[in-house]
Amino acid sequence: MRPGDASTPPNLLIILTNRQRRLRHWPQGLAEQHLPSFQHLASNGLSFERAFTNTCMCSPSRATPAEPTPG
């Protein structure tokens, strides 16, 4: 998609997972050795080093991006 080309919407894929707490499940070197697909997604996609969620429970937190937004 070129800048200003509104005729074709961008392809967007959002992946939400459960129980992926970094300090517990991602020790140094684990992704490279045992999770090549996750590592590929992190290297070639958008990965957040610091993130925020507006709800503390798993299900409401995952549902928040799916809520319709005005506009």
N, CA, C, O and CB atoms as a CASP TS submission, in Angstrom:
PFRMAT TS
TARGET T0000
AUTHOR 0000-0000-0000
METHOD Language model
MODEL 1
PARENT N/A
ATOM      1  N   MET     1       0.837  -1.170   0.000  1.00  0.00           N
ATOM      2  CA  MET     1       0.000   0.000   0.000  1.00  0.00           C
ATOM      3  C   MET     1       0.883   1.234   0.000  1.00  0.00           C
ATOM      4  O   MET     1       1.796   1.352   0.818  1.00  0.00           O
ATOM      5  CB  MET     1      -0.953  -0.003   1.204  1.00  0.00           C
ATOM      6  N   ARG     2       0.619   2.133  -0.896  1.00  0.00           N
ATOM      7  CA  ARG     2       1.375   3.382  -0.986  1.00  0.00           C
ATOM      8  C   ARG     2       0.718   4.444  -0.111  1.00  0.00           C
ATOM      9  O   ARG     2      -0.493   4.405   0.105  1.00  0.00           O
ATOM     10  CB  ARG     2       1.468   3.867  -2.457  1.00  0.00           C
ATOM     11  N   PRO     3       1.505   5.391   0.393  1.00  0.00           N
ATOM     12  CA  PRO     3       0.908   6.477   1.174  1.00  0.00           C
ATOM     13  C   PRO     3      -0.151   7.200   0.349  1.00  0.00           C
ATOM     14  O   PRO     3       0.067   7.511  -0.822  1.00  0.00           O
ATOM     15  CB  PRO     3       1.992   7.470   1.645  1.00  0.00           C
ATOM     16  N   GLY     4      -1.277   7.461   0.957  1.00  0.00           N
ATOM     17  CA  GLY     4      -2.352   8.163   0.273  1.00  0.00           C
ATOM     18  C   GLY     4      -3.263   7.276  -0.552  1.00  0.00           C
ATOM     19  O   GLY     4      -4.250   7.764  -1.102  1.00  0.00           O
ATOM     20  N   ASP     5      -2.964   5.983  -0.659  1.00  0.00           N
ATOM     21  CA  ASP     5      -3.788   5.052  -1.432  1.00  0.00           C
ATOM     22  C   ASP     5      -4.851   4.458  -0.510  1.00  0.00           C
ATOM     23  O   ASP     5      -4.598   3.465   0.172  1.00  0.00           O
ATOM     24  CB  ASP     5      -2.913   3.923  -2.077  1.00  0.00           C
ATOM     25  N   ALA     6      -6.024   5.056  -0.490  1.00  0.00           N
ATOM     26  CA  ALA     6      -7.085   4.613   0.407  1.00  0.00           C
ATOM     27  C   ALA     6      -7.979   3.552  -0.219  1.00  0.00           C
ATOM     28  O   ALA     6      -8.895   3.059   0.439  1.00  0.00           O
ATOM     29  CB  ALA     6      -7.920   5.789   0.830  1.00  0.00           C
ATOM     30  N   SER     7      -7.735   3.192  -1.472  1.00  0.00           N
ATOM     31  CA  SER     7      -8.606   2.223  -2.133  1.00  0.00           C
ATOM     32  C   SER     7      -8.378   0.802  -1.636  1.00  0.00           C
ATOM     33  O   SER     7      -9.290  -0.022  -1.705  1.00  0.00           O
ATOM     34  CB  SER     7      -8.397   2.276  -3.626  1.00  0.00           C
ATOM     35  N   THR     8      -7.200   0.500  -1.143  1.00  0.00           N
ATOM     36  CA  THR     8      -6.893  -0.837  -0.652  1.00  0.00           C
ATOM     37  C   THR     8      -6.560  -0.766   0.835  1.00  0.00           C
ATOM     38  O   THR     8      -5.534  -0.197   1.208  1.00  0.00           O
ATOM     39  CB  THR     8      -5.721  -1.463  -1.448  1.00  0.00           C
ATOM     40  N   PRO     9      -7.406  -1.333   1.686  1.00  0.00           N
ATOM     41  CA  PRO     9      -7.089  -1.305   3.113  1.00  0.00           C
ATOM     42  C   PRO     9      -5.891  -2.211   3.411  1.00  0.00           C
ATOM     43  O   PRO     9      -5.682  -3.206   2.718  1.00  0.00           O
ATOM     44  CB  PRO     9      -8.315  -1.741   3.948  1.00  0.00           C
ATOM     45  N   PRO    10      -5.115  -1.876   4.424  1.00  0.00           N
ATOM     46  CA  PRO    10      -3.950  -2.699   4.750  1.00  0.00           C
ATOM     47  C   PRO    10      -4.371  -4.040   5.353  1.00  0.00           C
ATOM     48  O   PRO    10      -5.431  -4.149   5.968  1.00  0.00           O
ATOM     49  CB  PRO    10      -3.028  -1.953   5.722  1.00  0.00           C
ATOM     50  N   ASN    11      -3.541  -5.043   5.172  1.00  0.00           N
ATOM     51  CA  ASN    11      -3.750  -6.330   5.825  1.00  0.00           C
ATOM     52  C   ASN    11      -3.224  -6.209   7.246  1.00  0.00           C
ATOM     53  O   ASN    11      -2.095  -5.768   7.459  1.00  0.00           O
ATOM     54  CB  ASN    11      -3.043  -7.500   5.048  1.00  0.00           C
ATOM     55  N   LEU    12      -4.024  -6.594   8.201  1.00  0.00           N
ATOM     56  CA  LEU    12      -3.654  -6.466   9.601  1.00  0.00           C
ATOM     57  C   LEU    12      -4.020  -7.750  10.319  1.00  0.00           C
ATOM     58  O   LEU    12      -5.164  -8.201  10.255  1.00  0.00           O
ATOM     59  CB  LEU    12      -4.347  -5.245  10.257  1.00  0.00           C
ATOM     60  N   LEU    13      -3.060  -8.332  10.996  1.00  0.00           N
ATOM     61  CA  LEU    13      -3.275  -9.550  11.767  1.00  0.00           C
ATOM     62  C   LEU    13      -2.875  -9.269  13.205  1.00  0.00           C
ATOM     63  O   LEU    13      -1.735  -8.895  13.477  1.00  0.00           O
ATOM     64  CB  LEU    13      -2.465 -10.754  11.180  1.00  0.00           C
ATOM     65  N   ILE    14      -3.806  -9.447  14.117  1.00  0.00           N
ATOM     66  CA  ILE    14      -3.537  -9.249  15.538  1.00  0.00           C
ATOM     67  C   ILE    14      -3.599 -10.610  16.206  1.00  0.00           C
ATOM     68  O   ILE    14      -4.605 -11.311  16.106  1.00  0.00           O
ATOM     69  CB  ILE    14      -4.553  -8.245  16.190  1.00  0.00           C
ATOM     70  N   ILE    15      -2.531 -10.980  16.884  1.00  0.00           N
ATOM     71  CA  ILE    15      -2.456 -12.264  17.580  1.00  0.00           C
ATOM     72  C   ILE    15      -2.464 -11.997  19.073  1.00  0.00           C
ATOM     73  O   ILE    15      -1.598 -11.290  19.589  1.00  0.00           O
ATOM     74  CB  ILE    15      -1.184 -13.070  17.161  1.00  0.00           C
ATOM     75  N   LEU    16      -3.441 -12.563  19.767  1.00  0.00           N
ATOM     76  CA  LEU    16      -3.527 -12.436  21.213  1.00  0.00           C
ATOM     77  C   LEU    16      -3.311 -13.808  21.825  1.00  0.00           C
ATOM     78  O   LEU    16      -3.995 -14.768  21.472  1.00  0.00           O
ATOM     79  CB  LEU    16      -4.895 -11.835  21.651  1.00  0.00           C
ATOM     80  N   THR    17      -2.371 -13.895  22.730  1.00  0.00           N
ATOM     81  CA  THR    17      -2.089 -15.171  23.382  1.00  0.00           C
ATOM     82  C   THR    17      -2.402 -15.062  24.865  1.00  0.00           C
ATOM     83  O   THR    17      -2.681 -13.977  25.374  1.00  0.00           O
ATOM     84  CB  THR    17      -0.615 -15.592  23.166  1.00  0.00           C
ATOM     85  N   ASN    18      -2.355 -16.167  25.535  1.00  0.00           N
ATOM     86  CA  ASN    18      -2.666 -16.224  26.954  1.00  0.00           C
ATOM     87  C   ASN    18      -1.441 -16.680  27.739  1.00  0.00           C
ATOM     88  O   ASN    18      -0.707 -17.564  27.299  1.00  0.00           O
ATOM     89  CB  ASN    18      -3.856 -17.164  27.213  1.00  0.00           C
ATOM     90  N   ARG    19      -1.230 -16.085  28.878  1.00  0.00           N
ATOM     91  CA  ARG    19      -0.174 -16.485  29.812  1.00  0.00           C
ATOM     92  C   ARG    19       1.222 -16.424  29.197  1.00  0.00           C
ATOM     93  O   ARG    19       1.954 -17.414  29.205  1.00  0.00           O
ATOM     94  CB  ARG    19      -0.440 -17.883  30.313  1.00  0.00           C
ATOM     95  N   GLN    20       1.576 -15.289  28.680  1.00  0.00           N
ATOM     96  CA  GLN    20       2.897 -15.108  28.085  1.00  0.00           C
ATOM     97  C   GLN    20       3.730 -14.125  28.904  1.00  0.00           C
ATOM     98  O   GLN    20       4.394 -13.251  28.346  1.00  0.00           O
ATOM     99  CB  GLN    20       2.769 -14.617  26.635  1.00  0.00           C
ATOM    100  N   ARG    21       3.695 -14.269  30.204  1.00  0.00           N
ATOM    101  CA  ARG    21       4.447 -13.367  31.066  1.00  0.00           C
ATOM    102  C   ARG    21       5.932 -13.499  30.774  1.00  0.00           C
ATOM    103  O   ARG    21       6.488 -14.590  30.899  1.00  0.00           O
ATOM    104  CB  ARG    21       4.158 -13.658  32.553  1.00  0.00           C
ATOM    105  N   ARG    22       6.566 -12.442  30.398  1.00  0.00           N
ATOM    106  CA  ARG    22       7.933 -12.463  29.895  1.00  0.00           C
ATOM    107  C   ARG    22       8.947 -13.044  30.881  1.00  0.00           C
ATOM    108  O   ARG    22       9.714 -13.932  30.507  1.00  0.00           O
ATOM    109  CB  ARG    22       8.344 -11.079  29.527  1.00  0.00           C
ATOM    110  N   LEU    23       8.973 -12.580  32.097  1.00  0.00           N
ATOM    111  CA  LEU    23      10.004 -13.022  33.036  1.00  0.00           C
ATOM    112  C   LEU    23       9.900 -14.503  33.367  1.00  0.00           C
ATOM    113  O   LEU    23      10.908 -15.160  33.625  1.00  0.00           O
ATOM    114  CB  LEU    23       9.921 -12.216  34.305  1.00  0.00           C
ATOM    115  N   ARG    24       8.690 -15.020  33.359  1.00  0.00           N
ATOM    116  CA  ARG    24       8.515 -16.422  33.713  1.00  0.00           C
ATOM    117  C   ARG    24       8.696 -17.356  32.517  1.00  0.00           C
ATOM    118  O   ARG    24       9.325 -18.407  32.640  1.00  0.00           O
ATOM    119  CB  ARG    24       7.147 -16.629  34.318  1.00  0.00           C
ATOM    120  N   HIS    25       8.154 -16.982  31.374  1.00  0.00           N
ATOM    121  CA  HIS    25       8.109 -17.891  30.231  1.00  0.00           C
ATOM    122  C   HIS    25       9.153 -17.614  29.155  1.00  0.00           C
ATOM    123  O   HIS    25       9.283 -18.405  28.220  1.00  0.00           O
ATOM    124  CB  HIS    25       6.764 -17.834  29.618  1.00  0.00           C
ATOM    125  N   TRP    26       9.890 -16.531  29.257  1.00  0.00           N
ATOM    126  CA  TRP    26      10.837 -16.180  28.211  1.00  0.00           C
ATOM    127  C   TRP    26      12.243 -15.965  28.768  1.00  0.00           C
ATOM    128  O   TRP    26      12.786 -14.868  28.629  1.00  0.00           O
ATOM    129  CB  TRP    26      10.370 -14.932  27.484  1.00  0.00           C
ATOM    130  N   PRO    27      12.850 -16.976  29.394  1.00  0.00           N
ATOM    131  CA  PRO    27      14.228 -16.776  29.853  1.00  0.00           C
ATOM    132  C   PRO    27      15.166 -16.562  28.666  1.00  0.00           C
ATOM    133  O   PRO    27      14.837 -16.917  27.534  1.00  0.00           O
ATOM    134  CB  PRO    27      14.700 -17.984  30.691  1.00  0.00           C
ATOM    135  N   GLN    28      16.302 -15.995  28.923  1.00  0.00           N
ATOM    136  CA  GLN    28      17.278 -15.677  27.878  1.00  0.00           C
ATOM    137  C   GLN    28      17.572 -16.899  27.006  1.00  0.00           C
ATOM    138  O   GLN    28      17.944 -17.953  27.522  1.00  0.00           O
ATOM    139  CB  GLN    28      18.579 -15.153  28.504  1.00  0.00           C
ATOM    140  N   GLY    29      17.409 -16.764  25.705  1.00  0.00           N
ATOM    141  CA  GLY    29      17.740 -17.821  24.754  1.00  0.00           C
ATOM    142  C   GLY    29      16.631 -18.819  24.471  1.00  0.00           C
ATOM    143  O   GLY    29      16.758 -19.626  23.550  1.00  0.00           O
ATOM    144  N   LEU    30      15.552 -18.788  25.233  1.00  0.00           N
ATOM    145  CA  LEU    30      14.482 -19.770  25.042  1.00  0.00           C
ATOM    146  C   LEU    30      13.815 -19.637  23.679  1.00  0.00           C
ATOM    147  O   LEU    30      13.616 -20.638  22.990  1.00  0.00           O
ATOM    148  CB  LEU    30      13.440 -19.625  26.136  1.00  0.00           C
ATOM    149  N   ALA    31      13.470 -18.430  23.285  1.00  0.00           N
ATOM    150  CA  ALA    31      12.758 -18.228  22.018  1.00  0.00           C
ATOM    151  C   ALA    31      13.590 -18.692  20.836  1.00  0.00           C
ATOM    152  O   ALA    31      13.080 -19.376  19.949  1.00  0.00           O
ATOM    153  CB  ALA    31      12.386 -16.757  21.844  1.00  0.00           C
ATOM    154  N   GLU    32      14.851 -18.332  20.815  1.00  0.00           N
ATOM    155  CA  GLU    32      15.717 -18.710  19.697  1.00  0.00           C
ATOM    156  C   GLU    32      15.858 -20.223  19.574  1.00  0.00           C
ATOM    157  O   GLU    32      15.912 -20.759  18.467  1.00  0.00           O
ATOM    158  CB  GLU    32      17.092 -18.077  19.861  1.00  0.00           C
ATOM    159  N   GLN    33      15.915 -20.905  20.705  1.00  0.00           N
ATOM    160  CA  GLN    33      16.162 -22.345  20.693  1.00  0.00           C
ATOM    161  C   GLN    33      14.884 -23.169  20.515  1.00  0.00           C
ATOM    162  O   GLN    33      14.883 -24.140  19.758  1.00  0.00           O
ATOM    163  CB  GLN    33      16.849 -22.752  21.974  1.00  0.00           C
ATOM    164  N   HIS    34      13.815 -22.803  21.188  1.00  0.00           N
ATOM    165  CA  HIS    34      12.632 -23.660  21.231  1.00  0.00           C
ATOM    166  C   HIS    34      11.389 -23.096  20.536  1.00  0.00           C
ATOM    167  O   HIS    34      10.439 -23.835  20.277  1.00  0.00           O
ATOM    168  CB  HIS    34      12.298 -23.943  22.642  1.00  0.00           C
ATOM    169  N   LEU    35      11.386 -21.808  20.235  1.00  0.00           N
ATOM    170  CA  LEU    35      10.192 -21.190  19.667  1.00  0.00           C
ATOM    171  C   LEU    35      10.530 -20.401  18.408  1.00  0.00           C
ATOM    172  O   LEU    35      10.384 -19.179  18.396  1.00  0.00           O
ATOM    173  CB  LEU    35       9.523 -20.277  20.697  1.00  0.00           C
ATOM    174  N   PRO    36      10.977 -21.069  17.350  1.00  0.00           N
ATOM    175  CA  PRO    36      11.393 -20.333  16.158  1.00  0.00           C
ATOM    176  C   PRO    36      10.258 -19.550  15.501  1.00  0.00           C
ATOM    177  O   PRO    36      10.511 -18.487  14.934  1.00  0.00           O
ATOM    178  CB  PRO    36      11.980 -21.287  15.159  1.00  0.00           C
ATOM    179  N   SER    37       9.038 -20.029  15.556  1.00  0.00           N
ATOM    180  CA  SER    37       7.918 -19.292  14.949  1.00  0.00           C
ATOM    181  C   SER    37       7.627 -18.008  15.710  1.00  0.00           C
ATOM    182  O   SER    37       7.391 -16.965  15.100  1.00  0.00           O
ATOM    183  CB  SER    37       6.658 -20.167  14.904  1.00  0.00           C
ATOM    184  N   PHE    38       7.642 -18.074  17.036  1.00  0.00           N
ATOM    185  CA  PHE    38       7.443 -16.861  17.837  1.00  0.00           C
ATOM    186  C   PHE    38       8.577 -15.884  17.591  1.00  0.00           C
ATOM    187  O   PHE    38       8.348 -14.679  17.485  1.00  0.00           O
ATOM    188  CB  PHE    38       7.347 -17.201  19.339  1.00  0.00           C
ATOM    189  N   GLN    39       9.782 -16.387  17.502  1.00  0.00           N
ATOM    190  CA  GLN    39      10.938 -15.522  17.260  1.00  0.00           C
ATOM    191  C   GLN    39      10.827 -14.853  15.890  1.00  0.00           C
ATOM    192  O   GLN    39      11.155 -13.675  15.746  1.00  0.00           O
ATOM    193  CB  GLN    39      12.252 -16.331  17.356  1.00  0.00           C
ATOM    194  N   HIS    40      10.371 -15.590  14.895  1.00  0.00           N
ATOM    195  CA  HIS    40      10.189 -15.025  13.552  1.00  0.00           C
ATOM    196  C   HIS    40       9.148 -13.901  13.581  1.00  0.00           C
ATOM    197  O   HIS    40       9.358 -12.844  12.985  1.00  0.00           O
ATOM    198  CB  HIS    40       9.759 -16.128  12.550  1.00  0.00           C
ATOM    199  N   LEU    41       8.028 -14.128  14.272  1.00  0.00           N
ATOM    200  CA  LEU    41       7.006 -13.090  14.382  1.00  0.00           C
ATOM    201  C   LEU    41       7.547 -11.853  15.096  1.00  0.00           C
ATOM    202  O   LEU    41       7.282 -10.729  14.670  1.00  0.00           O
ATOM    203  CB  LEU    41       5.779 -13.629  15.122  1.00  0.00           C
ATOM    204  N   ALA    42       8.289 -12.048  16.159  1.00  0.00           N
ATOM    205  CA  ALA    42       8.840 -10.913  16.907  1.00  0.00           C
ATOM    206  C   ALA    42       9.874 -10.157  16.089  1.00  0.00           C
ATOM    207  O   ALA    42       9.955  -8.932  16.176  1.00  0.00           O
ATOM    208  CB  ALA    42       9.465 -11.391  18.215  1.00  0.00           C
ATOM    209  N   SER    43      10.660 -10.866  15.300  1.00  0.00           N
ATOM    210  CA  SER    43      11.717 -10.226  14.509  1.00  0.00           C
ATOM    211  C   SER    43      11.175  -9.515  13.275  1.00  0.00           C
ATOM    212  O   SER    43      11.738  -8.507  12.848  1.00  0.00           O
ATOM    213  CB  SER    43      12.743 -11.256  14.087  1.00  0.00           C
ATOM    214  N   ASN    44      10.094 -10.024  12.699  1.00  0.00           N
ATOM    215  CA  ASN    44       9.576  -9.480  11.444  1.00  0.00           C
ATOM    216  C   ASN    44       8.256  -8.732  11.592  1.00  0.00           C
ATOM    217  O   ASN    44       7.691  -8.257  10.607  1.00  0.00           O
ATOM    218  CB  ASN    44       9.402 -10.586  10.458  1.00  0.00           C
ATOM    219  N   GLY    45       7.778  -8.633  12.798  1.00  0.00           N
ATOM    220  CA  GLY    45       6.521  -7.929  13.030  1.00  0.00           C
ATOM    221  C   GLY    45       6.737  -6.796  14.007  1.00  0.00           C
ATOM    222  O   GLY    45       7.820  -6.214  14.077  1.00  0.00           O
ATOM    223  N   LEU    46       5.720  -6.497  14.742  1.00  0.00           N
ATOM    224  CA  LEU    46       5.761  -5.432  15.731  1.00  0.00           C
ATOM    225  C   LEU    46       5.767  -6.076  17.101  1.00  0.00           C
ATOM    226  O   LEU    46       4.863  -6.844  17.430  1.00  0.00           O
ATOM    227  CB  LEU    46       4.559  -4.450  15.572  1.00  0.00           C
ATOM    228  N   SER    47       6.759  -5.778  17.891  1.00  0.00           N
ATOM    229  CA  SER    47       6.893  -6.359  19.217  1.00  0.00           C
ATOM    230  C   SER    47       7.057  -5.232  20.231  1.00  0.00           C
ATOM    231  O   SER    47       7.861  -4.322  20.029  1.00  0.00           O
ATOM    232  CB  SER    47       8.094  -7.347  19.279  1.00  0.00           C
ATOM    233  N   PHE    48       6.302  -5.295  21.310  1.00  0.00           N
ATOM    234  CA  PHE    48       6.357  -4.259  22.337  1.00  0.00           C
ATOM    235  C   PHE    48       7.222  -4.720  23.499  1.00  0.00           C
ATOM    236  O   PHE    48       6.984  -5.782  24.075  1.00  0.00           O
ATOM    237  CB  PHE    48       4.942  -3.902  22.830  1.00  0.00           C
ATOM    238  N   GLU    49       8.212  -3.934  23.838  1.00  0.00           N
ATOM    239  CA  GLU    49       9.062  -4.241  24.984  1.00  0.00           C
ATOM    240  C   GLU    49       8.411  -3.787  26.288  1.00  0.00           C
ATOM    241  O   GLU    49       8.582  -4.420  27.330  1.00  0.00           O
ATOM    242  CB  GLU    49      10.434  -3.580  24.822  1.00  0.00           C
ATOM    243  N   ARG    50       7.667  -2.691  26.221  1.00  0.00           N
ATOM    244  CA  ARG    50       6.941  -2.178  27.380  1.00  0.00           C
ATOM    245  C   ARG    50       5.497  -1.974  26.942  1.00  0.00           C
ATOM    246  O   ARG    50       5.240  -1.272  25.964  1.00  0.00           O
ATOM    247  CB  ARG    50       7.578  -0.836  27.930  1.00  0.00           C
ATOM    248  N   ALA    51       4.570  -2.569  27.643  1.00  0.00           N
ATOM    249  CA  ALA    51       3.173  -2.487  27.234  1.00  0.00           C
ATOM    250  C   ALA    51       2.286  -2.196  28.433  1.00  0.00           C
ATOM    251  O   ALA    51       2.718  -2.302  29.581  1.00  0.00           O
ATOM    252  CB  ALA    51       2.733  -3.785  26.546  1.00  0.00           C
ATOM    253  N   PHE    52       1.063  -1.835  28.159  1.00  0.00           N
ATOM    254  CA  PHE    52       0.084  -1.511  29.193  1.00  0.00           C
ATOM    255  C   PHE    52      -1.241  -2.135  28.797  1.00  0.00           C
ATOM    256  O   PHE    52      -1.594  -2.170  27.619  1.00  0.00           O
ATOM    257  CB  PHE    52      -0.057   0.034  29.388  1.00  0.00           C
ATOM    258  N   THR    53      -1.957  -2.617  29.767  1.00  0.00           N
ATOM    259  CA  THR    53      -3.316  -3.083  29.524  1.00  0.00           C
ATOM    260  C   THR    53      -4.246  -2.385  30.499  1.00  0.00           C
ATOM    261  O   THR    53      -3.876  -2.133  31.646  1.00  0.00           O
ATOM    262  CB  THR    53      -3.419  -4.631  29.665  1.00  0.00           C
ATOM    263  N   ASN    54      -5.438  -2.074  30.051  1.00  0.00           N
ATOM    264  CA  ASN    54      -6.348  -1.331  30.916  1.00  0.00           C
ATOM    265  C   ASN    54      -7.184  -2.219  31.816  1.00  0.00           C
ATOM    266  O   ASN    54      -7.972  -1.709  32.613  1.00  0.00           O
ATOM    267  CB  ASN    54      -7.251  -0.484  30.087  1.00  0.00           C
ATOM    268  N   THR    55      -7.038  -3.522  31.715  1.00  0.00           N
ATOM    269  CA  THR    55      -7.727  -4.442  32.609  1.00  0.00           C
ATOM    270  C   THR    55      -6.736  -5.476  33.105  1.00  0.00           C
ATOM    271  O   THR    55      -5.756  -5.792  32.431  1.00  0.00           O
ATOM    272  CB  THR    55      -8.927  -5.122  31.903  1.00  0.00           C
ATOM    273  N   CYS    56      -7.002  -5.995  34.286  1.00  0.00           N
ATOM    274  CA  CYS    56      -6.019  -6.912  34.873  1.00  0.00           C
ATOM    275  C   CYS    56      -6.318  -8.382  34.602  1.00  0.00           C
ATOM    276  O   CYS    56      -5.403  -9.204  34.658  1.00  0.00           O
ATOM    277  CB  CYS    56      -5.947  -6.691  36.354  1.00  0.00           C
ATOM    278  N   MET    57      -7.535  -8.731  34.318  1.00  0.00           N
ATOM    279  CA  MET    57      -7.882 -10.128  34.109  1.00  0.00           C
ATOM    280  C   MET    57      -7.626 -10.536  32.659  1.00  0.00           C
ATOM    281  O   MET    57      -7.708  -9.699  31.760  1.00  0.00           O
ATOM    282  CB  MET    57      -9.348 -10.376  34.484  1.00  0.00           C
ATOM    283  N   CYS    58      -7.324 -11.785  32.428  1.00  0.00           N
ATOM    284  CA  CYS    58      -6.947 -12.262  31.093  1.00  0.00           C
ATOM    285  C   CYS    58      -8.025 -12.037  30.042  1.00  0.00           C
ATOM    286  O   CYS    58      -7.768 -11.381  29.032  1.00  0.00           O
ATOM    287  CB  CYS    58      -6.618 -13.725  31.155  1.00  0.00           C
ATOM    288  N   SER    59      -9.219 -12.563  30.255  1.00  0.00           N
ATOM    289  CA  SER    59     -10.262 -12.468  29.225  1.00  0.00           C
ATOM    290  C   SER    59     -10.666 -11.036  28.906  1.00  0.00           C
ATOM    291  O   SER    59     -10.742 -10.689  27.727  1.00  0.00           O
ATOM    292  CB  SER    59     -11.477 -13.238  29.661  1.00  0.00           C
ATOM    293  N   PRO    60     -10.933 -10.172  29.912  1.00  0.00           N
ATOM    294  CA  PRO    60     -11.252  -8.784  29.561  1.00  0.00           C
ATOM    295  C   PRO    60     -10.101  -8.078  28.856  1.00  0.00           C
ATOM    296  O   PRO    60     -10.322  -7.250  27.973  1.00  0.00           O
ATOM    297  CB  PRO    60     -11.629  -8.009  30.805  1.00  0.00           C
ATOM    298  N   SER    61      -8.891  -8.403  29.241  1.00  0.00           N
ATOM    299  CA  SER    61      -7.735  -7.773  28.605  1.00  0.00           C
ATOM    300  C   SER    61      -7.642  -8.154  27.137  1.00  0.00           C
ATOM    301  O   SER    61      -7.351  -7.303  26.297  1.00  0.00           O
ATOM    302  CB  SER    61      -6.449  -8.164  29.329  1.00  0.00           C
ATOM    303  N   ARG    62      -7.884  -9.416  26.815  1.00  0.00           N
ATOM    304  CA  ARG    62      -7.833  -9.858  25.421  1.00  0.00           C
ATOM    305  C   ARG    62      -9.008  -9.322  24.619  1.00  0.00           C
ATOM    306  O   ARG    62      -8.881  -9.122  23.411  1.00  0.00           O
ATOM    307  CB  ARG    62      -7.810 -11.376  25.349  1.00  0.00           C
ATOM    308  N   ALA    63     -10.147  -9.086  25.255  1.00  0.00           N
ATOM    309  CA  ALA    63     -11.335  -8.604  24.554  1.00  0.00           C
ATOM    310  C   ALA    63     -11.280  -7.108  24.269  1.00  0.00           C
ATOM    311  O   ALA    63     -11.975  -6.635  23.370  1.00  0.00           O
ATOM    312  CB  ALA    63     -12.573  -8.920  25.361  1.00  0.00           C
ATOM    313  N   THR    64     -10.486  -6.362  24.996  1.00  0.00           N
ATOM    314  CA  THR    64     -10.455  -4.910  24.850  1.00  0.00           C
ATOM    315  C   THR    64     -10.171  -4.452  23.426  1.00  0.00           C
ATOM    316  O   THR    64     -10.887  -3.571  22.949  1.00  0.00           O
ATOM    317  CB  THR    64      -9.425  -4.335  25.769  1.00  0.00           C
ATOM    318  N   PRO    65      -9.169  -4.988  22.701  1.00  0.00           N
ATOM    319  CA  PRO    65      -8.938  -4.512  21.331  1.00  0.00           C
ATOM    320  C   PRO    65     -10.086  -4.825  20.377  1.00  0.00           C
ATOM    321  O   PRO    65     -10.192  -4.191  19.327  1.00  0.00           O
ATOM    322  CB  PRO    65      -7.670  -5.117  20.792  1.00  0.00           C
ATOM    323  N   ALA    66     -10.938  -5.774  20.708  1.00  0.00           N
ATOM    324  CA  ALA    66     -12.032  -6.156  19.822  1.00  0.00           C
ATOM    325  C   ALA    66     -13.246  -5.244  19.968  1.00  0.00           C
ATOM    326  O   ALA    66     -14.169  -5.305  19.156  1.00  0.00           O
ATOM    327  CB  ALA    66     -12.435  -7.586  20.090  1.00  0.00           C
ATOM    328  N   GLU    67     -13.250  -4.406  20.992  1.00  0.00           N
ATOM    329  CA  GLU    67     -14.379  -3.502  21.185  1.00  0.00           C
ATOM    330  C   GLU    67     -14.400  -2.452  20.088  1.00  0.00           C
ATOM    331  O   GLU    67     -13.350  -1.934  19.710  1.00  0.00           O
ATOM    332  CB  GLU    67     -14.313  -2.832  22.566  1.00  0.00           C
ATOM    333  N   PRO    68     -15.573  -2.133  19.574  1.00  0.00           N
ATOM    334  CA  PRO    68     -15.643  -1.102  18.527  1.00  0.00           C
ATOM    335  C   PRO    68     -15.231   0.261  19.071  1.00  0.00           C
ATOM    336  O   PRO    68     -15.526   0.602  20.217  1.00  0.00           O
ATOM    337  CB  PRO    68     -17.064  -1.024  17.941  1.00  0.00           C
ATOM    338  N   THR    69     -14.555   1.021  18.244  1.00  0.00           N
ATOM    339  CA  THR    69     -14.142   2.361  18.635  1.00  0.00           C
ATOM    340  C   THR    69     -14.907   3.377  17.804  1.00  0.00           C
ATOM    341  O   THR    69     -15.188   3.129  16.631  1.00  0.00           O
ATOM    342  CB  THR    69     -12.612   2.547  18.465  1.00  0.00           C
ATOM    343  N   PRO    70     -15.246   4.513  18.388  1.00  0.00           N
ATOM    344  CA  PRO    70     -15.976   5.520  17.616  1.00  0.00           C
ATOM    345  C   PRO    70     -15.116   6.100  16.509  1.00  0.00           C
ATOM    346  O   PRO    70     -13.893   6.178  16.635  1.00  0.00           O
ATOM    347  CB  PRO    70     -16.468   6.636  18.526  1.00  0.00           C
ATOM    348  N   GLY    71     -15.750   6.498  15.446  1.00  0.00           N
ATOM    349  CA  GLY    71     -14.996   7.167  14.399  1.00  0.00           C
ATOM    350  C   GLY    71     -15.128   6.502  13.110  1.00  0.00           C
ATOM    351  O   GLY    71     -14.547   6.951  12.122  1.00  0.00           O
TER
END
